């Protein structure tokens, strides 16, 4: 008699265990589930097998080959498309000319198959369905029989109100070849939904055999773990390859070439696969460890399943979880109950994976991380949510509505109950979707939201300085990746979140220690619409209208479809400027331009500036915080040139005070300031450090090296719109073309580059740099800046990316190149020494 093993399913419900294996090949006590079925069939003298494959067939064929290694003969049939259960068997019809048995390849059962076959013979049935009783029949097909065991009714996956029996179809059938006349060729056809109801309707001899014994459909990860529990409790026996050891009171199965330093910490049923090392001081209870694994000292495993090639570092604790192949569990990491860690994943030291979390393959969980939700897409779970004041993630993949609602609740919990926060977003649809979820979380913590809806970040910052909101946030599309989303968090003064604020929100998010408002006390949402008028009034008051109107500059501005296009052209027109606006409308379906798209846009802008004889052209960043300037010749200025020009014009206008620039800004800023008896303050490179400096009453200009300016005369925050107006005002008041103003500024050779550097090496690189700088004049504002008279080199580790920046400035290009190359070589050598 032949048996057909159904082994073609995709295993969707049991992901991520099936990410690299077909479901029947998932290991159960270090053997594929399907091998246990083969052993069961052999036990009942069925050795001629037909395997029906579909999903990843090569994995199954490679393992079983022709079946001779397992004492059976195997014929493989692989339908070209998904034909359904009966349709797939129809594809093997030419091999099934006699009575045959059908069984699923992903069952765990010890049914006596001989009794099923004998029953089928006795009843002279055309089809016999093996039945069993379960506590929860909802996910199966319920079968009703009469007193002769003839089937009278089917009920496929009933609701509780429809349940009339706990007897279900187990997917084990004995069939006569006559059934093939019911199954059409090349069509999707199912046993339960199509074949058996047809036979019932035609009153064919269709019987149900109530089998005694153990049966479990290993259909999902919970069922997979429960199958192990049942085996540990002795509910079902199955063959285990590893030989039993002679230990009183313990059921230890130890494979070949296993190093087991001390068996005293092993308890219950413990299986250790071939060539695995288990060091001393461990406590392992009711667990199965695969082949080629290493379990270090102090590890605690309870009801765990560890697949092959896993490495569990010392002190790790894992409870009732599944760790798949090629997984590394870091030192003192903790996997709570029900966790699934798929193949090729690394869990960092002291990371915590919360209960029932599933981590898909090839993920990197950073040390100290706390993972509270399933990690399906993306490559990395960060231990820190924040990068400065910003949380970034892929829209609707990493930053999902569920994630944002929880994040909003955590943020709201950090704020006083009943307080107000200010909300804003860009024109992107994902921004609107995720912001709404985030707002829901804030309201649930009893905090009120004043919603500016679509607005520019500078307007939101400006509003925050006035009416008493305790904080704000802005959702926007990622600047370096349009598929990502950025949430910018601001404090009550419109400044970026401090690190302590970020850590406070992060701590509540990870611990889920949320404040839930009483049902009568959730926060309220208020629309706020008049901020643009308020902003405009302040904007105009901070400029010399007469100078601007008299100059009547013509400027070309590319607005990048940002909300700034709805306010800035009107203000500049009111100031007497002729504005040629490009891309000056909001397009929700259009994302921000990638870096590669910016350059063609600038070149087009340059041609327009030239053709119109405009005094300047501006490319306004979609965030409305940064600008790129083109002078009257259409020449595109880089960030350093723009900072130099803005500083020169500010000083030439006669304004006195302090100029704040980051540590990596060129030293010609000081040269210009000294000539005008002004001072320069060097700040750290972070946005918050610059804006804190800008908040000082003495500061007249704070400028970055990437085209962002804070002008405290209007607001101490980066504002590209006001920077444009201020540049026009300065250019008009000085009365010379912008190109000439830049030429008159002191020049120097300024070079910068970045070298890749893994996170773990950054500290070592800076230690080497510090040691190298001992006998040199150095400053440590941010990174290490070494001075050689008028020349200097800065080595600055990036805060958010795995790289190190090197900046060099000298009087001439040759010297700057020499300095840059010298320190590039040093850093590369230090990296090799640290490897």
C-alpha positions in Angstrom: 0.0 0.0 0.0 1.2 3.5 -0.9 1.0 6.6 1.2 0.8 10.2 -0.1 2.5 12.7 2.1 1.2 16.3 1.6 4.3 18.5 1.9 3.6 21.5 -0.4 2.3 24.1 2.0 3.8 27.6 2.3 3.8 27.6 6.1 2.5 31.1 6.2 0.9 30.8 9.7 4.0 29.5 11.3 6.4 32.2 10.0 9.2 33.1 10.7 10.1 29.5 11.4 9.4 28.8 7.7 11.5 31.7 6.4 14.2 29.4 5.1 12.6 25.9 5.4 9.4 24.4 4.1 7.1 23.7 7.0 7.5 19.8 7.0 11.3 20.3 7.4 11.0 22.3 10.6 13.0 20.4 13.2 11.1 18.6 16.0 13.6 17.2 18.4 16.4 17.7 15.9 14.6 15.8 13.1 12.3 17.3 10.4 8.7 16.9 11.4 8.1 14.9 8.2 10.7 12.4 9.2 8.5 11.5 12.2 5.6 10.9 9.7 7.9 8.7 7.6 8.8 6.7 10.7 5.1 6.4 11.6 4.3 5.0 8.1 7.2 2.6 8.3 6.0 1.4 11.7 2.7 0.4 10.0 4.5 -1.3 7.1 3.9 1.5 4.5 7.2 2.1 2.8 6.2 3.1 -0.7 5.7 6.8 -0.5 4.6 9.6 -2.8 5.6 13.0 -1.6 3.6 16.0 -3.0 5.9 19.0 -3.0 5.4 22.6 -4.0 7.1 25.2 -1.8 10.9 24.9 -1.6 10.8 21.3 -3.0 14.6 21.1 -3.3 15.1 21.2 0.5 12.9 18.1 1.0 14.4 16.2 -2.0 18.0 17.0 -0.8 17.2 15.5 2.7 15.2 12.4 1.8 16.8 11.7 -1.7 15.3 8.3 -2.9 14.3 7.3 0.7 16.7 4.4 0.9 18.6 6.0 3.8 15.4 5.9 5.7 14.2 2.4 4.6 11.5 3.7 2.3 11.0 4.3 -1.5 10.0 7.8 -2.4 8.4 9.2 -5.6 8.3 13.0 -5.8 5.5 14.8 -7.5 5.6 18.6 -7.9 2.5 20.3 -9.4 3.3 23.3 -11.5 0.8 25.4 -9.6 -1.2 25.4 -6.3 -3.9 22.8 -7.0 -5.4 22.5 -3.6 -5.2 19.3 -1.5 -7.2 17.0 -3.7 -6.0 18.6 -6.9 -2.4 18.0 -5.9 -3.2 14.3 -5.2 -4.8 14.2 -8.7 -1.4 15.2 -10.1 0.0 12.0 -8.7 -2.8 9.8 -10.1 -0.6 7.7 -12.3 1.3 6.4 -9.2 -1.9 5.6 -7.3 -3.7 2.7 -9.0 -4.6 1.0 -5.8 -6.0 1.9 -2.4 -3.7 4.5 -0.7 -3.4 6.6 2.4 -3.0 10.4 2.5 -1.3 12.2 5.4 0.0 15.7 6.1 3.7 16.1 6.4 3.4 18.5 9.3 1.4 16.5 11.8 2.6 15.1 15.1 0.6 11.9 15.8 0.9 8.4 17.0 -2.3 7.1 15.5 -2.5 3.4 14.7 -2.7 3.7 10.9 -3.4 -0.1 10.6 -6.6 0.3 12.5 -7.7 3.1 10.1 -6.9 0.9 7.1 -8.7 -2.2 8.6 -11.7 0.0 9.3 -11.7 1.2 5.7 -11.6 -2.5 4.5 -14.3 -3.6 6.8 -16.7 -0.8 5.7 -15.8 -1.3 2.0 -15.5 2.5 1.9 -14.5 4.7 -1.0 -13.0 7.1 1.4 -12.3 7.0 5.2 -11.5 10.2 7.1 -9.6 9.8 10.3 -11.3 11.7 13.1 -10.3 12.9 16.5 -11.7 15.0 19.3 -10.2 18.4 20.2 -11.1 21.1 22.8 -11.1 23.9 20.2 -12.7 22.7 16.9 -13.1 26.2 15.4 -10.0 26.1 13.2 -10.7 22.7 11.8 -13.4 20.9 9.8 -16.1 19.3 12.1 -17.4 16.0 10.9 -20.7 14.3 12.0 -21.2 10.6 11.6 -24.1 8.2 12.2 -24.0 5.1 14.5 -22.3 3.1 11.6 -19.6 5.8 11.4 -21.0 6.9 8.0 -20.4 10.6 7.5 -23.6 12.6 7.4 -22.4 16.2 7.6 -19.4 18.5 7.3 -18.9 21.8 8.9 -15.8 23.6 7.7 -14.2 25.9 10.4 -17.4 26.7 12.2 -18.1 29.6 14.7 -18.8 28.7 18.3 -22.5 29.2 17.6 -22.3 26.6 14.8 -20.3 24.0 16.7 -22.3 20.8 17.0 -19.4 18.4 17.7 -15.8 18.3 18.8 -14.9 15.6 16.3 -12.7 17.0 13.5 -11.0 15.9 10.3 -7.3 15.1 11.0 -6.2 15.2 7.3 -5.5 11.5 7.3 -7.5 9.6 4.7 -7.7 6.2 3.2 -8.9 6.5 -0.4 -9.8 4.3 -3.3 -8.6 5.3 -6.8 -12.3 5.8 -7.7 -12.2 9.2 -6.0 -10.2 10.6 -9.0 -13.3 10.7 -11.1 -14.6 13.5 -8.9 -11.4 15.6 -9.2 -11.1 17.6 -12.4 -7.7 17.8 -14.1 -5.7 21.0 -13.7 -8.1 22.7 -11.3 -7.8 23.8 -7.7 -9.8 21.2 -5.8 -9.9 20.6 -2.0 -10.7 17.5 -0.1 -12.8 19.1 2.7 -14.5 21.8 0.6 -15.0 20.0 -2.7 -14.4 16.2 -2.8 -16.0 15.0 0.4 -19.2 17.1 0.1 -19.6 15.8 -3.5 -19.2 12.2 -2.3 -21.7 12.9 0.5 -24.2 14.3 -2.0 -23.8 11.2 -4.2 -24.2 8.9 -1.2 -20.9 7.3 -1.8 -19.5 5.1 1.0 -17.8 7.8 3.0 -16.9 6.9 6.6 -15.2 8.5 9.5 -12.9 6.5 11.8 -12.5 8.0 15.4 -8.8 7.3 16.1 -7.4 7.0 19.6 -4.0 8.6 20.4 -2.2 11.9 20.1 -2.7 14.3 17.2 -1.6 17.9 16.7 -1.5 20.1 13.7 1.7 22.1 14.0 0.2 25.1 12.2 1.6 28.1 14.1 4.4 28.9 16.5 2.3 28.4 19.6 1.3 25.0 18.4 5.0 24.2 17.6 6.0 25.1 21.2 3.0 23.2 22.7 4.0 20.1 20.7 7.4 20.2 22.6 5.5 20.7 25.9 3.4 17.6 25.2 6.5 15.6 24.4 8.2 16.8 27.6 5.1 15.7 29.6 5.1 12.3 28.0 1.8 12.8 26.1 3.4 11.3 22.9 6.4 9.3 22.2 8.6 9.9 19.2 12.0 8.7 18.0 14.9 10.7 19.2 18.3 10.3 17.4 20.4 11.2 20.4 21.1 8.2 22.7 19.6 8.2 26.2 22.2 8.6 29.0 22.3 6.8 32.3 21.3 9.5 34.8 18.9 8.8 37.6 15.9 11.1 37.6 16.8 12.7 34.3 16.0 12.1 30.7 19.2 13.2 29.0 19.8 12.5 25.3 23.3 13.4 24.3 24.6 13.3 20.7 28.0 12.5 19.4 31.1 14.6 20.2 29.2 16.7 22.7 31.1 18.5 25.4 29.0 18.6 28.6 31.1 20.0 31.4 28.6 19.4 34.2 25.3 17.5 33.9 24.1 18.6 37.4 22.4 21.7 36.0 20.3 19.7 33.6 16.7 18.9 34.6 13.8 17.0 33.1 14.1 16.1 29.4 17.2 17.6 27.8 18.4 16.8 24.3 21.8 18.0 23.1 22.7 17.6 19.4 26.0 16.4 17.9 29.1 18.5 18.4 27.6 20.9 20.8 29.4 22.4 23.8 27.6 23.0 27.1 29.8 24.7 29.6 29.5 24.4 33.3 27.2 26.4 35.6 24.2 26.2 33.3 20.7 25.5 34.3 18.8 23.8 31.5 15.3 22.3 32.0 13.1 20.5 29.4 14.9 21.9 26.4 16.2 20.7 23.0 19.5 22.0 21.7 20.6 21.4 18.1 23.9 20.5 16.5 27.1 22.6 16.6 25.8 24.9 19.3 27.7 26.6 22.1 26.0 27.2 25.5 28.3 29.3 27.7 28.5 29.4 31.5 25.7 30.7 33.5 23.1 30.3 30.8 19.5 29.4 31.9 17.2 27.7 29.5 13.7 26.5 30.4 11.4 24.8 27.9 13.5 26.1 25.0 14.1 25.0 21.5 17.5 25.8 20.1 18.1 24.9 16.4 21.6 24.2 14.9 24.6 26.5 15.0 23.4 28.7 17.7 25.7 30.5 20.2 24.3 31.5 23.6 26.6 33.8 25.5 27.2 33.5 29.2 24.4 34.7 31.6 21.7 34.6 28.9 18.2 33.6 30.1 15.7 32.1 27.7 12.2 30.9 28.7 9.9 28.9 26.5 11.2 30.3 23.2 12.5 29.1 19.9 15.9 30.1 18.6 16.5 29.2 15.0 19.7 28.4 13.0 22.8 30.6 13.1 21.5 32.8 15.9 23.8 34.6 18.4 22.3 35.4 21.8 24.4 38.0 23.6 25.8 38.0 27.1 23.1 38.4 29.8 20.4 38.8 27.1 16.9 37.9 28.2 14.3 36.2 26.0 10.9 36.2 27.7 8.2 33.5 27.1 7.0 32.8 23.6 9.8 34.6 21.7 10.7 33.4 18.2 14.1 34.4 16.8 14.5 33.5 13.2 17.7 32.5 11.3 20.9 34.5 11.1 19.9 37.0 13.8 22.2 38.5 16.4 20.8 39.6 19.8 23.2 42.1 21.5 24.5 41.8 25.0 21.9 42.5 27.8 19.1 43.0 25.2 15.6 42.1 26.3 13.1 40.6 24.0 9.7 40.9 25.5 7.2 38.0 25.6 5.7 36.7 22.4 7.8 38.9 20.1 8.8 37.4 16.8 12.0 38.5 15.1 12.3 37.7 11.4 15.6 36.6 9.8 18.8 38.5 9.5 18.2 41.1 12.1 20.6 42.9 14.4 19.4 43.8 17.8 21.8 46.2 19.4 23.2 45.6 22.9 20.9 46.9 25.6 17.9 47.1 23.3 14.4 46.3 24.6 12.3 44.8 21.8 8.6 45.0 22.6 6.9 44.3 19.3 7.4 42.0 16.3 10.4 42.9 14.1 9.5 41.9 10.6 11.1 44.3 8.1 14.2 46.5 8.4 17.6 45.2 9.6 18.2 46.7 12.9 16.5 47.4 16.2 18.1 50.3 17.9 18.6 50.6 21.6 17.9 54.3 21.2 14.8 55.5 19.5 16.1 59.1 19.1 18.8 60.4 16.9 19.2 63.8 18.6 15.7 65.2 18.7 14.4 63.0 15.8 12.9 59.6 15.6 13.4 58.1 12.1 12.0 55.0 10.5 10.5 53.5 7.3 7.0 54.8 6.8 4.4 52.2 7.6 7.1 49.6 8.1 9.1 50.6 11.1 7.0 53.6 12.0 3.6 52.0 11.8 0.3 53.5 13.1 0.5 51.1 16.1 4.1 52.1 16.9 3.2 55.9 16.6 0.2 55.5 18.9 2.4 53.9 21.6 5.1 56.5 21.0 2.5 59.3 21.4 1.4 57.8 24.7 4.9 57.6 25.9 5.5 61.3 24.9 2.3 62.4 26.5 3.2 60.6 29.7 6.3 62.8 30.0 4.1 66.0 30.0 1.9 67.4 32.7 -1.7 66.2 32.6 -4.0 68.8 31.0 -1.1 70.6 29.3 -1.0 71.6 25.6 1.4 70.6 22.8 1.7 71.9 19.3 1.4 69.6 16.3 2.5 70.0 12.7 3.4 68.1 9.6 4.5 68.5 6.0 2.4 67.8 2.9 3.2 64.1 2.7 0.3 61.7 3.1 2.2 59.3 5.3 3.0 62.2 7.6 -0.7 62.9 8.0 -1.5 59.2 8.7 1.2 58.6 11.3 0.6 62.0 13.0 -3.0 61.1 13.6 -2.0 57.9 15.3 0.6 59.7 17.3 -1.9 62.3 18.4 -4.3 59.6 19.6 -1.6 58.3 21.9 -1.0 61.8 23.3 -4.7 62.3 24.0 -4.9 59.0 25.8 -2.3 60.3 28.3 -4.6 63.3 29.1 -2.6 65.9 27.1 -4.2 68.4 24.8 -3.1 69.0 21.2 -3.2 72.3 19.3 -3.0 71.2 15.6 -1.4 73.5 13.1 -1.9 70.7 10.5 0.3 71.2 7.4 2.9 73.8 8.2 6.6 74.5 8.1 8.8 73.7 11.1 10.0 77.3 11.5 6.4 78.5 12.0 5.9 75.8 14.6 9.0 76.8 16.4 8.0 80.5 16.2 4.5 79.7 17.7 6.1 77.6 20.5 7.9 80.6 21.9 4.6 82.4 22.6 1.4 80.9 24.0 2.5 78.5 26.6 2.5 75.0 24.9 4.9 72.7 26.8 6.3 71.2 23.6 5.7 70.3 20.0 6.4 67.9 17.3 6.5 67.9 13.5 6.1 64.9 11.1 8.0 65.1 7.8 9.3 62.9 5.0 12.9 61.8 5.4 15.4 64.1 3.8 17.9 61.4 2.7 15.3 58.7 2.0 11.8 59.5 0.8 10.5 56.1 2.1 11.3 57.1 5.7 9.6 59.4 8.1 11.1 61.8 10.7 9.4 63.0 13.9 11.0 66.1 15.2 10.5 66.7 18.9 10.6 70.3 20.3 10.6 71.6 23.9 8.4 74.5 25.1 10.9 77.1 23.7 10.9 75.6 20.2 14.4 74.1 20.8 15.2 70.5 19.8 14.6 67.9 22.5 17.5 67.6 24.9 19.1 64.2 25.5 17.4 64.0 28.9 14.0 64.6 27.4 14.6 62.0 24.7 15.8 59.4 27.3 12.7 60.1 29.5 10.3 59.4 26.6 12.3 56.4 25.5 12.4 54.9 29.0 8.6 55.1 29.2 8.2 53.7 25.7 10.3 50.6 26.4 8.9 50.0 29.9 5.3 50.7 28.6 4.8 52.6 31.8 2.1 54.8 30.3 -0.2 57.2 32.1 -3.7 56.4 31.0 -6.2 59.2 31.4 -9.5 58.5 33.1 -12.4 58.0 30.6 -13.6 61.5 31.3 -10.2 63.1 31.1 -8.6 62.4 27.7 -7.0 65.3 25.9 -8.7 67.4 23.3 -7.7 68.5 19.8 -7.9 72.2 18.8 -7.2 73.4 15.3 -5.0 76.5 15.2 -5.0 78.5 12.0 -3.8 82.0 12.5 -0.1 81.3 13.2 0.9 82.3 9.6 -0.4 85.9 10.2 1.3 86.1 13.5 4.6 84.8 11.9 4.3 87.3 9.0 3.9 90.2 11.4 7.0 89.3 13.4 8.9 88.5 10.1 8.2 92.0 8.7 9.0 93.8 11.9 12.5 92.2 12.0 13.5 93.6 8.5 14.2 97.1 7.1 11.3 97.4 4.7 12.5 100.7 3.2 15.9 99.3 2.2 14.2 96.2 0.7 11.5 98.2 -1.2 14.1 100.6 -2.6 16.3 97.8 -3.8 13.4 95.9 -5.3 15.4 92.7 -6.0 14.4 90.1 -8.4 14.9 86.6 -6.9 14.2 83.1 -8.1 13.2 80.6 -5.5 12.6 76.9 -5.9 10.1 75.9 -3.1 10.2 72.2 -3.5 6.5 71.9 -3.2 6.8 72.7 0.5 4.2 74.6 2.6 6.6 77.5 2.7 5.4 78.3 -0.8 2.1 79.4 0.7 3.6 82.2 2.8 7.0 83.4 1.7 6.1 84.7 -1.8 3.4 87.0 -0.3 5.8 88.3 2.4 8.6 89.0 -0.1 6.2 90.7 -2.5 5.0 92.9 0.4 8.7 93.8 0.9 9.0 95.0 -2.8 10.8 91.9 -4.1 9.9 90.4 -7.5 9.7 86.7 -6.8 9.9 84.1 -9.5 8.6 81.1 -7.7 9.3 77.5 -8.9 7.5 74.4 -7.7 5.5 76.8 -5.5 2.5 74.6 -4.6 1.8 71.7 -2.3 1.7 68.3 -3.9 0.7 65.6 -1.4 1.7 62.8 -3.8 5.1 64.2 -4.6 7.9 63.3 -2.2 11.0 65.3 -1.5 13.8 65.3 -4.0 16.6 62.9 -3.5 20.1 64.3 -3.4 20.7 63.2 -7.0 17.7 65.2 -8.1 18.8 68.4 -6.3 21.8 69.1 -8.6 19.8 69.1 -11.9 17.2 71.4 -10.1 20.0 73.8 -9.1 21.4 73.8 -12.6 18.0 74.7 -13.9 17.7 77.4 -11.3 21.1 78.8 -12.3 19.9 79.2 -15.9 16.8 81.0 -14.8 18.7 83.4 -12.6 21.0 84.2 -15.5 18.2 84.6 -18.1 16.2 86.9 -15.8 19.2 88.9 -14.6 18.0 88.2 -11.1 20.0 89.4 -8.1 20.0 85.9 -6.5 18.5 82.4 -6.6 17.5 80.3 -3.7 16.8 76.5 -3.4 14.7 76.2 -0.2 15.0 72.9 1.5 11.6 71.1 1.9 12.0 71.5 5.7 12.2 75.3 5.1 15.2 75.3 7.5 18.1 75.2 5.0 18.8 77.1 1.8 21.2 76.9 -1.1 22.2 80.2 -2.6 23.0 81.1 -6.2 24.6 84.5 -6.7 23.6 86.9 -9.5 25.9 85.1 -12.0 24.0 81.9 -11.3 27.0 80.3 -9.5 25.9 77.8 -6.8 27.5 78.4 -3.4 28.4 75.5 -1.2 27.6 75.6 2.6 31.0 77.0 3.6 30.8 79.8 1.0 27.3 80.6 2.1 28.3 80.8 5.8 31.3 83.0 4.8 29.1 85.3 2.7 26.3 85.6 5.4 29.0 86.4 8.0 30.7 89.0 5.8 27.4 90.7 4.9 26.2 90.7 8.6 29.5 92.3 9.8 29.6 94.8 6.9 26.0 95.9 7.8 27.5 97.2 11.1 25.7 94.9 13.4 27.7 94.2 16.6 27.6 91.1 18.7 28.6 87.4 18.7 28.6 85.0 15.8 28.0 81.4 16.7 29.4 78.7 14.4 30.1 75.0 14.9 33.5 73.7 15.7 34.1 72.6 12.1 33.4 76.0 10.5 36.3 77.7 8.7 38.5 80.1 10.7 37.9 83.0 8.3 34.8 83.6 10.4 37.1 84.7 13.2 39.3 86.8 10.8 36.3 88.7 9.6 34.8 89.2 13.1 38.1 90.5 14.5 38.2 93.2 11.9 34.8 94.4 12.9 35.5 94.0 16.7 33.0 91.2 17.1 33.4 87.8 18.7 32.9 84.2 17.5 31.5 81.4 19.7 32.4 77.9 18.6 29.7 75.3 19.5 29.3 71.6 19.3 28.0 70.4 15.9 24.6 69.3 17.2 21.6 71.4 16.2 20.5 71.9 19.8 24.0 73.2 20.8 23.8 75.8 18.0 20.3 76.9 18.9 21.1 77.1 22.6 24.0 79.5 21.6 21.6 81.4 19.3 19.3 82.0 22.3 21.9 84.3 23.9 20.9 88.0 23.6 24.5 88.8 22.4 24.3 86.5 19.4 23.5 88.2 16.1 24.0 85.2 13.8 24.2 81.4 14.3 25.2 79.6 11.1 25.9 76.0 10.2 28.1 74.7 7.4 25.1 73.2 5.5 23.1 76.3 4.8 21.0 76.7 8.0 20.9 80.0 9.8 19.3 81.2 13.1 18.8 84.9 13.2 17.8 85.9 16.8 16.7 89.3 15.5 13.6 87.3 14.4 13.8 83.9 16.0 16.7 81.8 17.5 15.9 78.8 15.3 16.9 77.6 11.8 14.6 79.4 9.4 15.3 79.2 5.7 12.5 81.7 4.8 13.8 84.4 7.1 17.4 83.6 6.0 16.4 84.4 2.4 14.8 87.6 3.3 17.8 88.6 5.5 20.2 87.8 2.8 18.3 90.1 0.4 18.1 92.8 3.0 21.9 92.6 3.7 22.7 92.5 0.0 20.5 95.5 -0.7 21.9 97.5 2.3 25.6 96.8 1.4 24.9 97.7 -2.2 27.2 95.3 -3.9 26.5 92.1 -5.8 26.7 88.9 -3.8 29.5 87.5 -5.9 31.7 90.5 -5.0 30.8 90.3 -1.3 32.1 86.7 -1.3 35.3 87.5 -3.1 36.1 90.2 -0.6 35.8 87.7 2.3 39.1 86.1 3.5 39.6 82.8 1.6 41.2 79.6 2.8 41.5 76.0 1.6 38.9 73.9 3.4 38.6 70.2 2.8 36.6 67.4 4.5 36.0 63.7 4.1 34.4 60.8 6.0 35.8 57.4 6.7 33.6 54.4 7.5 34.1 53.2 11.1 32.0 50.7 13.1 30.4 51.9 16.2 32.5 49.7 18.5 35.7 51.3 17.1 34.8 55.0 17.5 36.0 55.2 21.1 39.3 53.6 20.2 39.8 55.9 17.3 39.3 59.0 19.5 41.6 57.5 22.2 44.3 57.1 19.6 43.6 60.7 18.3 43.9 62.0 21.9 47.2 60.2 22.4 48.5 61.5 19.1 47.6 65.0 20.1 49.3 65.1 23.5 52.2 67.3 22.4 50.1 69.5 20.1 47.7 72.4 20.6 44.3 70.8 20.6 40.7 71.7 21.5 37.9 69.3 22.5 34.7 71.2 21.9 33.4 68.3 19.7 35.7 65.7 18.5 39.5 66.6 18.6 40.7 69.6 16.7 44.5 70.0 16.4 46.0 73.4 15.5 49.2 73.9 13.6 49.4 77.7 13.7 46.9 78.9 11.1 46.1 75.4 10.0 44.0 72.8 11.7 42.6 69.3 11.5 39.4 68.1 13.2 38.6 64.4 13.7 34.9 64.1 14.6 33.0 60.8 15.1 29.5 61.0 13.6 26.8 60.9 16.2 24.3 58.8 14.2 26.2 56.9 11.5 29.1 54.5 11.5 31.7 56.9 10.2 34.3 59.4 11.3 34.6 62.9 9.7 38.0 64.5 9.0 38.1 68.3 8.3 41.3 70.2 7.4 41.8 73.9 6.8 45.0 75.6 5.5 46.1 78.7 3.6 46.6 76.8 0.4 45.1 73.7 -1.2 48.3 71.8 -1.2 48.8 72.0 2.6 45.1 71.2 3.2 45.4 68.1 1.0 48.5 67.1 2.9 46.9 67.5 6.3 43.7 65.6 5.2 45.7 62.7 3.7 48.0 62.5 6.8 45.1 62.1 9.2 43.2 59.8 6.8 46.2 57.5 6.9 46.4 57.8 10.7 42.7 56.9 11.2 43.0 53.9 8.8 46.1 52.7 10.6 44.3 53.1 14.0 41.4 51.0 12.6 43.7 48.2 11.7 45.4 48.3 15.1 42.0 48.1 16.8 40.7 45.2 14.8 
